[in-house]
């Protein structure tokens, strides 16, 4: 059994400059825990694999293509491969979410 706790996982350097912690990483999938503070945002980017976001806490806004939706705890949003997406937090409280990429990307995401 492998046990991982996001609180002790090391933050991963990223171009978005947010708290991102890698929780799971193998050929079939990659899982990251993100904490997005009030006023923070990921940069718009395109990921070469399918992605979904599961909201653990807060009310971030998910942007996929031309669509945008403010979401809340226990919601799941899908973003297909090769579509621009990003997450922003316009609320006054931090947002925490899981980002699942499947399969694990073999190419880097393209920042826009």
C-alpha positions, 0 to 999 in steps of 0.5 A: 500500500502506498499512502500520500498526504497532500499536506506533506507532499512537496509543492511542485514548481510550476509556471502558474506560481500556485501551490501544486503538489503531485500526489500520484504519477504513473503511466496511466494517470497523474493526480495533483492537489492544487490550492488556489488562493483568492485572486490567484489564477492558472495561466491559460494552457492546453494539455495534450491529454484529458483532464478533470477537476474535482473541487474539494473546497471553495468556489473557483471558476473553471474556464474550458474553451469559451465556457466558464463556470463557478463551481463548488465543493464536490463538483467535477468538471471535464476538460478534453485534450487539446482544449484551452483551459485554466482555473481562477479564484475570484472568491474571497476564500482559498480553493482546493481541488484535485486535477487528474490527467489521464493518461499521464502526459508525455508532452508538456502543456502549452502555455498561451 
